[in-house]
């Protein structure tokens, strides 16, 4: 039955699926950000309550003990000292339960949105025949769209090339004797070729080899026994301290720090092209990026983007196929007008 509602569009068109997936992606992004903010807010409140309440309890206990004196305590003082840790733990537990409930509720909503997005993508695949089209493209295309990676073989090739490169270097290495001022006990030297009979052999006076325990004499270098000065190791930049953890718990972790972002490594030349933008948790969030060294495109697109692009391409091809018969018909009509008639 033909629909009489004029503002109703085609629900199975590519544009409708595109709008639906875009709205779902926006909702999923907002729900994920809300979930992260709930976790951060709950952790900040728990740490703030523990620090301030613990400091207040310790200060009150010190005042009651040192100023008032424990012998002058009444029922109120005993109640404050005994019930302080219980109240501190109880409030912290209530905060934990409250935020866990809100986080679980928001996570359920996020899971429902993710499931709806997957269902919409499956419907779009069926409507555009994504699986069969992708199989035909992979079968007959000259350039495969998804090249298979072989990390094991590439690793073996790199190891083999490294071993082949190290071989000639080890063969060409020249073994040199240390200088005579190095104060090193030498082993037996290789036998020298015998002297010619024309030369006379002069006996040399026996010399005793110096032992390591002897003091350095004038025949050795004055810095032979000198030790290199030792310097205290300076702390590395970015090393976390104990107060950094407290500040992270109170203010939240910095998304722009290097420890909260993953590196962008080229899949071909293994060059590090910086780090992902703050907030990116997967390669799909980064998108396609080009290596600055070899120029190869890296990264990956989300599944929804791939399906929408393929659906748009299929829609364009279908529109072209529909317009071709009309053009052929018009050309035949024009030919009939200029054709000679039988009466002439």
TILO-65500 format. One record per residue (C-alpha): residue number from 1; residue in three letters; chain; x, y negated, z. Coordinates in nm, 2 decimals. Layout:
BEGIN
@n=NUM res=ala chain=A X=X Y=Y Z=Z
...
//
This chain:
BEGIN
@n=1 res=unk chain=A X=0.00 Y=0.00 Z=0.00
@n=2 res=unk chain=A X=0.13 Y=-0.34 Z=-0.09
@n=3 res=unk chain=A X=0.20 Y=-0.57 Z=0.20
@n=4 res=unk chain=A X=0.01 Y=-0.90 Z=0.19
@n=5 res=unk chain=A X=0.23 Y=-1.08 Z=0.45
@n=6 res=unk chain=A X=0.44 Y=-1.33 Z=0.25
@n=7 res=unk chain=A X=0.72 Y=-1.38 Z=0.49
@n=8 res=unk chain=A X=0.81 Y=-1.02 Z=0.54
@n=9 res=unk chain=A X=1.14 Y=-0.92 Z=0.37
@n=10 res=unk chain=A X=1.28 Y=-0.59 Z=0.26
@n=11 res=unk chain=A X=1.38 Y=-0.41 Z=0.58
@n=12 res=unk chain=A X=1.60 Y=-0.16 Z=0.39
@n=13 res=unk chain=A X=1.80 Y=-0.42 Z=0.20
@n=14 res=unk chain=A X=2.17 Y=-0.48 Z=0.27
@n=15 res=unk chain=A X=2.11 Y=-0.83 Z=0.40
@n=16 res=unk chain=A X=1.86 Y=-0.71 Z=0.66
@n=17 res=unk chain=A X=2.11 Y=-0.45 Z=0.78
@n=18 res=unk chain=A X=2.39 Y=-0.71 Z=0.78
@n=19 res=unk chain=A X=2.18 Y=-0.95 Z=1.00
@n=20 res=unk chain=A X=2.08 Y=-0.67 Z=1.23
@n=21 res=unk chain=A X=2.44 Y=-0.55 Z=1.27
@n=22 res=unk chain=A X=2.56 Y=-0.91 Z=1.32
@n=23 res=unk chain=A X=2.30 Y=-0.97 Z=1.60
@n=24 res=unk chain=A X=2.40 Y=-0.64 Z=1.76
@n=25 res=unk chain=A X=2.77 Y=-0.72 Z=1.75
@n=26 res=unk chain=A X=2.69 Y=-1.06 Z=1.92
@n=27 res=unk chain=A X=2.49 Y=-0.89 Z=2.19
@n=28 res=unk chain=A X=2.76 Y=-0.63 Z=2.25
@n=29 res=unk chain=A X=3.03 Y=-0.90 Z=2.27
@n=30 res=unk chain=A X=2.82 Y=-1.10 Z=2.52
@n=31 res=unk chain=A X=2.74 Y=-0.79 Z=2.73
@n=32 res=unk chain=A X=3.11 Y=-0.69 Z=2.74
@n=33 res=unk chain=A X=3.22 Y=-1.04 Z=2.84
@n=34 res=unk chain=A X=2.95 Y=-1.04 Z=3.11
@n=35 res=unk chain=A X=3.06 Y=-0.70 Z=3.24
@n=36 res=unk chain=A X=3.42 Y=-0.82 Z=3.26
@n=37 res=unk chain=A X=3.31 Y=-1.14 Z=3.44
@n=38 res=unk chain=A X=3.11 Y=-0.93 Z=3.69
@n=39 res=unk chain=A X=3.42 Y=-0.71 Z=3.77
@n=40 res=unk chain=A X=3.64 Y=-1.01 Z=3.81
@n=41 res=unk chain=A X=3.39 Y=-1.20 Z=4.02
@n=42 res=unk chain=A X=3.34 Y=-0.90 Z=4.25
@n=43 res=unk chain=A X=3.71 Y=-0.84 Z=4.30
@n=44 res=unk chain=A X=3.77 Y=-1.21 Z=4.37
@n=45 res=unk chain=A X=3.49 Y=-1.23 Z=4.63
@n=46 res=unk chain=A X=3.61 Y=-0.91 Z=4.80
@n=47 res=unk chain=A X=3.97 Y=-1.03 Z=4.82
@n=48 res=unk chain=A X=3.87 Y=-1.38 Z=4.93
@n=49 res=unk chain=A X=3.64 Y=-1.24 Z=5.20
@n=50 res=unk chain=A X=3.91 Y=-1.00 Z=5.32
@n=51 res=unk chain=A X=4.18 Y=-1.27 Z=5.34
@n=52 res=unk chain=A X=3.98 Y=-1.55 Z=5.50
@n=53 res=unk chain=A X=3.78 Y=-1.33 Z=5.74
@n=54 res=unk chain=A X=4.09 Y=-1.14 Z=5.84
@n=55 res=unk chain=A X=4.28 Y=-1.46 Z=5.90
@n=56 res=unk chain=A X=3.99 Y=-1.60 Z=6.11
@n=57 res=unk chain=A X=3.97 Y=-1.28 Z=6.31
@n=58 res=unk chain=A X=4.34 Y=-1.28 Z=6.39
@n=59 res=unk chain=A X=4.34 Y=-1.65 Z=6.48
@n=60 res=unk chain=A X=4.03 Y=-1.60 Z=6.71
@n=61 res=unk chain=A X=4.19 Y=-1.29 Z=6.87
@n=62 res=unk chain=A X=4.51 Y=-1.48 Z=6.94
@n=63 res=unk chain=A X=4.33 Y=-1.78 Z=7.09
@n=64 res=unk chain=A X=4.12 Y=-1.55 Z=7.31
@n=65 res=unk chain=A X=4.42 Y=-1.35 Z=7.42
@n=66 res=unk chain=A X=4.68 Y=-1.63 Z=7.48
@n=67 res=unk chain=A X=4.46 Y=-1.93 Z=7.57
@n=68 res=unk chain=A X=4.16 Y=-1.78 Z=7.74
@n=69 res=unk chain=A X=4.32 Y=-1.47 Z=7.87
@n=70 res=unk chain=A X=4.18 Y=-1.12 Z=7.84
@n=71 res=unk chain=A X=4.10 Y=-1.11 Z=8.22
@n=72 res=unk chain=A X=3.86 Y=-1.40 Z=8.18
@n=73 res=unk chain=A X=3.67 Y=-1.24 Z=7.89
@n=74 res=unk chain=A X=3.30 Y=-1.20 Z=7.90
@n=75 res=unk chain=A X=3.05 Y=-1.01 Z=7.70
@n=76 res=unk chain=A X=3.07 Y=-1.26 Z=7.41
@n=77 res=unk chain=A X=3.45 Y=-1.24 Z=7.38
@n=78 res=unk chain=A X=3.44 Y=-0.86 Z=7.39
@n=79 res=unk chain=A X=3.17 Y=-0.85 Z=7.13
@n=80 res=unk chain=A X=3.37 Y=-1.08 Z=6.90
@n=81 res=unk chain=A X=3.69 Y=-0.88 Z=6.93
@n=82 res=unk chain=A X=3.53 Y=-0.54 Z=6.89
@n=83 res=unk chain=A X=3.27 Y=-0.62 Z=6.62
@n=84 res=unk chain=A X=3.51 Y=-0.83 Z=6.41
@n=85 res=unk chain=A X=3.66 Y=-0.54 Z=6.20
@n=86 res=unk chain=A X=3.32 Y=-0.38 Z=6.17
@n=87 res=unk chain=A X=3.16 Y=-0.69 Z=6.03
@n=88 res=unk chain=A X=3.46 Y=-0.75 Z=5.79
@n=89 res=unk chain=A X=3.43 Y=-0.39 Z=5.66
@n=90 res=unk chain=A X=3.05 Y=-0.40 Z=5.64
@n=91 res=unk chain=A X=3.04 Y=-0.72 Z=5.43
@n=92 res=unk chain=A X=3.31 Y=-0.59 Z=5.20
@n=93 res=unk chain=A X=3.11 Y=-0.27 Z=5.15
@n=94 res=unk chain=A X=2.79 Y=-0.46 Z=5.08
@n=95 res=unk chain=A X=2.97 Y=-0.67 Z=4.82
@n=96 res=unk chain=A X=3.11 Y=-0.36 Z=4.66
@n=97 res=unk chain=A X=2.77 Y=-0.19 Z=4.64
@n=98 res=unk chain=A X=2.60 Y=-0.50 Z=4.50
@n=99 res=unk chain=A X=2.85 Y=-0.56 Z=4.22
@n=100 res=unk chain=A X=2.87 Y=-0.19 Z=4.14
@n=101 res=unk chain=A X=2.50 Y=-0.19 Z=4.09
@n=102 res=unk chain=A X=2.51 Y=-0.49 Z=3.86
@n=103 res=unk chain=A X=2.80 Y=-0.35 Z=3.66
@n=104 res=unk chain=A X=2.63 Y=-0.01 Z=3.62
@n=105 res=unk chain=A X=2.31 Y=-0.18 Z=3.51
@n=106 res=unk chain=A X=2.49 Y=-0.40 Z=3.25
@n=107 res=unk chain=A X=2.69 Y=-0.09 Z=3.14
@n=108 res=unk chain=A X=2.37 Y=0.09 Z=3.07
@n=109 res=unk chain=A X=2.25 Y=-0.20 Z=2.86
@n=110 res=unk chain=A X=2.58 Y=-0.21 Z=2.68
@n=111 res=unk chain=A X=2.56 Y=0.17 Z=2.61
@n=112 res=unk chain=A X=2.21 Y=0.12 Z=2.47
@n=113 res=unk chain=A X=2.33 Y=-0.15 Z=2.23
@n=114 res=unk chain=A X=2.62 Y=0.06 Z=2.12
@n=115 res=unk chain=A X=2.39 Y=0.35 Z=2.05
@n=116 res=unk chain=A X=2.16 Y=0.13 Z=1.86
@n=117 res=unk chain=A X=2.45 Y=0.00 Z=1.65
@n=118 res=unk chain=A X=2.56 Y=0.35 Z=1.57
@n=119 res=unk chain=A X=2.20 Y=0.45 Z=1.47
@n=120 res=unk chain=A X=2.18 Y=0.14 Z=1.24
@n=121 res=unk chain=A X=2.51 Y=0.22 Z=1.08
@n=122 res=unk chain=A X=2.39 Y=0.58 Z=1.02
@n=123 res=unk chain=A X=2.07 Y=0.45 Z=0.86
@n=124 res=unk chain=A X=2.27 Y=0.21 Z=0.64
@n=125 res=unk chain=A X=2.49 Y=0.50 Z=0.53
@n=126 res=unk chain=A X=2.19 Y=0.71 Z=0.44
@n=127 res=unk chain=A X=2.02 Y=0.42 Z=0.25
@n=128 res=unk chain=A X=2.34 Y=0.34 Z=0.05
@n=129 res=unk chain=A X=2.46 Y=0.69 Z=0.02
@n=130 res=unk chain=A X=2.79 Y=0.59 Z=0.19
@n=131 res=unk chain=A X=2.93 Y=0.94 Z=0.24
@n=132 res=unk chain=A X=2.88 Y=1.07 Z=-0.11
@n=133 res=unk chain=A X=3.01 Y=0.74 Z=-0.26
@n=134 res=unk chain=A X=3.32 Y=0.75 Z=-0.04
@n=135 res=unk chain=A X=3.38 Y=1.11 Z=-0.14
@n=136 res=unk chain=A X=3.36 Y=1.02 Z=-0.51
@n=137 res=unk chain=A X=3.59 Y=0.73 Z=-0.45
@n=138 res=unk chain=A X=3.85 Y=0.94 Z=-0.27
@n=139 res=unk chain=A X=3.82 Y=1.21 Z=-0.54
@n=140 res=unk chain=A X=3.85 Y=1.00 Z=-0.85
@n=141 res=unk chain=A X=4.02 Y=0.69 Z=-0.74
@n=142 res=unk chain=A X=4.39 Y=0.64 Z=-0.84
@n=143 res=unk chain=A X=4.46 Y=0.46 Z=-0.51
@n=144 res=unk chain=A X=4.34 Y=0.65 Z=-0.20
@n=145 res=unk chain=A X=4.16 Y=0.43 Z=0.04
@n=146 res=unk chain=A X=4.27 Y=0.61 Z=0.35
@n=147 res=unk chain=A X=4.63 Y=0.73 Z=0.31
@n=148 res=unk chain=A X=4.72 Y=1.01 Z=0.54
@n=149 res=unk chain=A X=4.99 Y=0.94 Z=0.80
@n=150 res=unk chain=A X=5.25 Y=1.19 Z=0.88
@n=151 res=unk chain=A X=5.42 Y=1.08 Z=1.20
@n=152 res=unk chain=A X=5.59 Y=1.41 Z=1.25
@n=153 res=unk chain=A X=5.75 Y=1.42 Z=0.91
@n=154 res=unk chain=A X=5.86 Y=1.06 Z=0.92
@n=155 res=unk chain=A X=6.01 Y=1.11 Z=1.26
@n=156 res=unk chain=A X=6.20 Y=1.41 Z=1.13
@n=157 res=unk chain=A X=6.32 Y=1.22 Z=0.83
@n=158 res=unk chain=A X=6.44 Y=0.93 Z=1.05
@n=159 res=unk chain=A X=6.62 Y=1.18 Z=1.28
@n=160 res=unk chain=A X=6.78 Y=1.35 Z=0.98
@n=161 res=unk chain=A X=6.89 Y=1.02 Z=0.83
@n=162 res=unk chain=A X=7.03 Y=0.91 Z=1.17
@n=163 res=unk chain=A X=7.23 Y=1.23 Z=1.21
@n=164 res=unk chain=A X=7.36 Y=1.20 Z=0.85
@n=165 res=unk chain=A X=7.46 Y=0.85 Z=0.91
@n=166 res=unk chain=A X=7.64 Y=0.94 Z=1.23
@n=167 res=unk chain=A X=7.84 Y=1.22 Z=1.07
@n=168 res=unk chain=A X=8.08 Y=1.02 Z=0.85
@n=169 res=unk chain=A X=8.13 Y=0.77 Z=1.13
@n=170 res=unk chain=A X=8.24 Y=1.04 Z=1.36
@n=171 res=unk chain=A X=8.47 Y=1.19 Z=1.10
@n=172 res=unk chain=A X=8.63 Y=0.85 Z=1.01
@n=173 res=unk chain=A X=8.69 Y=0.76 Z=1.38
@n=174 res=unk chain=A X=9.06 Y=0.71 Z=1.46
@n=175 res=unk chain=A X=9.18 Y=0.83 Z=1.79
@n=176 res=unk chain=A X=9.43 Y=0.57 Z=1.92
@n=177 res=unk chain=A X=9.66 Y=0.61 Z=2.22
@n=178 res=unk chain=A X=9.61 Y=0.36 Z=2.50
@n=179 res=unk chain=A X=9.88 Y=0.09 Z=2.54
@n=180 res=unk chain=A X=10.17 Y=0.16 Z=2.78
@n=181 res=unk chain=A X=10.05 Y=-0.11 Z=3.02
@n=182 res=unk chain=A X=9.72 Y=0.06 Z=3.09
@n=183 res=unk chain=A X=9.86 Y=0.26 Z=3.38
@n=184 res=unk chain=A X=9.70 Y=0.59 Z=3.26
@n=185 res=unk chain=A X=9.85 Y=0.93 Z=3.32
@n=186 res=unk chain=A X=9.91 Y=1.08 Z=2.98
@n=187 res=unk chain=A X=9.88 Y=1.45 Z=2.91
@n=188 res=unk chain=A X=10.13 Y=1.64 Z=2.71
@n=189 res=unk chain=A X=10.20 Y=1.48 Z=2.38
@n=190 res=unk chain=A X=10.18 Y=1.68 Z=2.05
@n=191 res=unk chain=A X=10.51 Y=1.83 Z=1.94
@n=192 res=unk chain=A X=10.72 Y=1.59 Z=1.73
@n=193 res=unk chain=A X=10.91 Y=1.71 Z=1.42
@n=194 res=unk chain=A X=11.26 Y=1.83 Z=1.49
@n=195 res=unk chain=A X=11.55 Y=1.58 Z=1.45
@n=196 res=unk chain=A X=11.78 Y=1.61 Z=1.16
@n=197 res=unk chain=A X=12.12 Y=1.78 Z=1.23
@n=198 res=unk chain=A X=12.31 Y=1.46 Z=1.13
@n=199 res=unk chain=A X=12.18 Y=1.27 Z=1.43
@n=200 res=unk chain=A X=12.32 Y=1.33 Z=1.78
@n=201 res=unk chain=A X=12.08 Y=1.39 Z=2.06
@n=202 res=unk chain=A X=12.15 Y=1.17 Z=2.36
@n=203 res=unk chain=A X=12.01 Y=1.29 Z=2.69
@n=204 res=unk chain=A X=11.77 Y=1.06 Z=2.86
@n=205 res=unk chain=A X=11.76 Y=1.01 Z=3.23
@n=206 res=unk chain=A X=11.46 Y=1.18 Z=3.40
@n=207 res=unk chain=A X=11.18 Y=0.94 Z=3.49
@n=208 res=unk chain=A X=10.90 Y=1.02 Z=3.73
@n=209 res=unk chain=A X=10.55 Y=0.94 Z=3.63
@n=210 res=unk chain=A X=10.38 Y=0.69 Z=3.86
@n=211 res=unk chain=A X=10.09 Y=0.82 Z=4.07
@n=212 res=unk chain=A X=9.77 Y=0.63 Z=4.10
@n=213 res=unk chain=A X=9.82 Y=0.57 Z=4.47
@n=214 res=unk chain=A X=10.15 Y=0.39 Z=4.42
@n=215 res=unk chain=A X=10.15 Y=0.01 Z=4.41
@n=216 res=unk chain=A X=10.19 Y=-0.16 Z=4.07
@n=217 res=unk chain=A X=10.54 Y=-0.23 Z=3.98
@n=218 res=unk chain=A X=10.70 Y=-0.47 Z=3.74
@n=219 res=unk chain=A X=10.70 Y=-0.23 Z=3.45
@n=220 res=unk chain=A X=10.31 Y=-0.24 Z=3.44
@n=221 res=unk chain=A X=10.09 Y=-0.53 Z=3.35
@n=222 res=unk chain=A X=10.00 Y=-0.75 Z=3.65
@n=223 res=unk chain=A X=9.63 Y=-0.71 Z=3.58
@n=224 res=unk chain=A X=9.64 Y=-0.33 Z=3.54
@n=225 res=unk chain=A X=9.47 Y=-0.28 Z=3.88
@n=226 res=unk chain=A X=9.26 Y=-0.59 Z=3.87
@n=227 res=unk chain=A X=8.89 Y=-0.53 Z=3.92
@n=228 res=unk chain=A X=8.62 Y=-0.72 Z=3.74
@n=229 res=unk chain=A X=8.43 Y=-0.96 Z=3.96
@n=230 res=unk chain=A X=8.08 Y=-0.84 Z=4.05
@n=231 res=unk chain=A X=7.79 Y=-1.08 Z=4.02
@n=232 res=unk chain=A X=7.45 Y=-1.04 Z=4.19
@n=233 res=unk chain=A X=7.19 Y=-0.94 Z=3.94
@n=234 res=unk chain=A X=6.95 Y=-1.22 Z=3.88
@n=235 res=unk chain=A X=6.58 Y=-1.14 Z=3.88
@n=236 res=unk chain=A X=6.43 Y=-1.10 Z=3.53
@n=237 res=unk chain=A X=6.18 Y=-1.35 Z=3.39
@n=238 res=unk chain=A X=5.82 Y=-1.24 Z=3.44
@n=239 res=unk chain=A X=5.89 Y=-1.01 Z=3.73
@n=240 res=unk chain=A X=5.58 Y=-0.98 Z=3.95
@n=241 res=unk chain=A X=5.60 Y=-1.07 Z=4.31
@n=242 res=unk chain=A X=5.38 Y=-0.98 Z=4.60
@n=243 res=unk chain=A X=5.21 Y=-1.32 Z=4.59
@n=244 res=unk chain=A X=5.15 Y=-1.29 Z=4.22
@n=245 res=unk chain=A X=4.92 Y=-0.99 Z=4.29
@n=246 res=unk chain=A X=4.73 Y=-1.19 Z=4.55
@n=247 res=unk chain=A X=4.69 Y=-1.48 Z=4.30
@n=248 res=unk chain=A X=4.58 Y=-1.24 Z=4.02
@n=249 res=unk chain=A X=4.32 Y=-1.09 Z=4.25
@n=250 res=unk chain=A X=4.19 Y=-1.43 Z=4.35
@n=251 res=unk chain=A X=4.21 Y=-1.62 Z=4.02
@n=252 res=unk chain=A X=4.20 Y=-1.32 Z=3.78
@n=253 res=unk chain=A X=4.47 Y=-1.19 Z=3.54
@n=254 res=unk chain=A X=4.60 Y=-1.41 Z=3.27
@n=255 res=unk chain=A X=4.48 Y=-1.29 Z=2.93
@n=256 res=unk chain=A X=4.76 Y=-1.48 Z=2.76
@n=257 res=unk chain=A X=5.04 Y=-1.29 Z=2.94
@n=258 res=unk chain=A X=5.24 Y=-1.03 Z=2.75
@n=259 res=unk chain=A X=5.14 Y=-0.74 Z=2.97
@n=260 res=unk chain=A X=4.77 Y=-0.78 Z=2.88
@n=261 res=unk chain=A X=4.82 Y=-0.78 Z=2.50
@n=262 res=unk chain=A X=4.95 Y=-0.51 Z=2.27
@n=263 res=unk chain=A X=5.22 Y=-0.55 Z=2.01
@n=264 res=unk chain=A X=5.15 Y=-0.56 Z=1.63
@n=265 res=unk chain=A X=5.40 Y=-0.31 Z=1.48
@n=266 res=unk chain=A X=5.42 Y=-0.26 Z=1.11
@n=267 res=unk chain=A X=5.34 Y=0.10 Z=1.00
@n=268 res=unk chain=A X=5.60 Y=0.09 Z=0.72
@n=269 res=unk chain=A X=5.91 Y=-0.09 Z=0.84
@n=270 res=unk chain=A X=5.83 Y=-0.07 Z=1.22
@n=271 res=unk chain=A X=5.88 Y=-0.45 Z=1.26
@n=272 res=unk chain=A X=5.72 Y=-0.62 Z=1.56
@n=273 res=unk chain=A X=5.50 Y=-0.90 Z=1.43
@n=274 res=unk chain=A X=5.42 Y=-1.06 Z=1.76
@n=275 res=unk chain=A X=5.13 Y=-0.97 Z=1.99
@n=276 res=unk chain=A X=4.75 Y=-0.95 Z=1.94
@n=277 res=unk chain=A X=4.55 Y=-1.26 Z=2.03
@n=278 res=unk chain=A X=4.42 Y=-1.28 Z=2.39
@n=279 res=unk chain=A X=4.10 Y=-1.07 Z=2.45
@n=280 res=unk chain=A X=4.17 Y=-0.82 Z=2.17
@n=281 res=unk chain=A X=4.14 Y=-0.47 Z=2.30
@n=282 res=unk chain=A X=4.16 Y=-0.27 Z=1.97
@n=283 res=unk chain=A X=4.29 Y=-0.30 Z=1.62
@n=284 res=unk chain=A X=3.94 Y=-0.36 Z=1.49
@n=285 res=unk chain=A X=3.92 Y=-0.68 Z=1.70
@n=286 res=unk chain=A X=4.24 Y=-0.81 Z=1.53
@n=287 res=unk chain=A X=4.14 Y=-0.72 Z=1.17
@n=288 res=unk chain=A X=4.37 Y=-0.70 Z=0.87
@n=289 res=unk chain=A X=4.71 Y=-0.87 Z=0.91
@n=290 res=unk chain=A X=5.02 Y=-0.87 Z=0.68
@n=291 res=unk chain=A X=5.37 Y=-0.78 Z=0.79
@n=292 res=unk chain=A X=5.62 Y=-1.08 Z=0.77
@n=293 res=unk chain=A X=5.91 Y=-0.85 Z=0.68
@n=294 res=unk chain=A X=5.78 Y=-0.61 Z=0.40
@n=295 res=unk chain=A X=5.45 Y=-0.77 Z=0.33
@n=296 res=unk chain=A X=5.24 Y=-0.46 Z=0.38
@n=297 res=unk chain=A X=4.88 Y=-0.50 Z=0.51
@n=298 res=unk chain=A X=4.82 Y=-0.34 Z=0.85
@n=299 res=unk chain=A X=4.53 Y=-0.31 Z=1.09
@n=300 res=unk chain=A X=4.19 Y=-0.18 Z=1.04
@n=301 res=unk chain=A X=3.83 Y=-0.31 Z=0.99
@n=302 res=unk chain=A X=3.54 Y=-0.21 Z=1.21
@n=303 res=unk chain=A X=3.30 Y=0.06 Z=1.08
@n=304 res=unk chain=A X=3.02 Y=-0.19 Z=1.05
@n=305 res=unk chain=A X=3.23 Y=-0.42 Z=0.83
@n=306 res=unk chain=A X=3.33 Y=-0.13 Z=0.60
@n=307 res=unk chain=A X=2.97 Y=-0.01 Z=0.56
@n=308 res=unk chain=A X=2.84 Y=-0.36 Z=0.49
@n=309 res=unk chain=A X=3.10 Y=-0.42 Z=0.23
@n=310 res=unk chain=A X=3.03 Y=-0.09 Z=0.05
@n=311 res=unk chain=A X=2.66 Y=-0.16 Z=0.06
@n=312 res=unk chain=A X=2.71 Y=-0.50 Z=-0.09
@n=313 res=unk chain=A X=2.92 Y=-0.36 Z=-0.37
@n=314 res=unk chain=A X=2.66 Y=-0.09 Z=-0.44
@n=315 res=unk chain=A X=2.39 Y=-0.36 Z=-0.44
@n=316 res=unk chain=A X=2.58 Y=-0.57 Z=-0.70
@n=317 res=unk chain=A X=2.63 Y=-0.26 Z=-0.92
@n=318 res=unk chain=A X=2.26 Y=-0.18 Z=-0.90
@n=319 res=unk chain=A X=2.17 Y=-0.54 Z=-1.00
@n=320 res=unk chain=A X=2.41 Y=-0.52 Z=-1.30
@n=321 res=unk chain=A X=2.25 Y=-0.19 Z=-1.41
@n=322 res=unk chain=A X=1.90 Y=-0.35 Z=-1.39
@n=323 res=unk chain=A X=1.99 Y=-0.65 Z=-1.60
@n=324 res=unk chain=A X=2.16 Y=-0.45 Z=-1.88
@n=325 res=unk chain=A X=1.84 Y=-0.30 Z=-2.04
@n=326 res=unk chain=A X=1.68 Y=-0.65 Z=-2.06
@n=327 res=unk chain=A X=1.98 Y=-0.79 Z=-2.25
@n=328 res=unk chain=A X=1.97 Y=-0.49 Z=-2.49
@n=329 res=unk chain=A X=1.60 Y=-0.55 Z=-2.55
@n=330 res=unk chain=A X=1.64 Y=-0.91 Z=-2.63
@n=331 res=unk chain=A X=1.91 Y=-0.84 Z=-2.88
@n=332 res=unk chain=A X=1.69 Y=-0.59 Z=-3.06
@n=333 res=unk chain=A X=1.40 Y=-0.84 Z=-3.07
@n=334 res=unk chain=A X=1.63 Y=-1.10 Z=-3.22
@n=335 res=unk chain=A X=1.75 Y=-0.85 Z=-3.49
@n=336 res=unk chain=A X=1.39 Y=-0.77 Z=-3.58
@n=337 res=unk chain=A X=1.31 Y=-1.13 Z=-3.64
@n=338 res=unk chain=A X=1.59 Y=-1.18 Z=-3.89
@n=339 res=unk chain=A X=1.54 Y=-0.84 Z=-4.07
@n=340 res=unk chain=A X=1.40 Y=-0.86 Z=-4.43
@n=341 res=unk chain=A X=1.04 Y=-0.77 Z=-4.47
@n=342 res=unk chain=A X=0.90 Y=-0.51 Z=-4.71
@n=343 res=unk chain=A X=0.68 Y=-0.76 Z=-4.89
@n=344 res=unk chain=A X=0.98 Y=-0.96 Z=-5.00
//
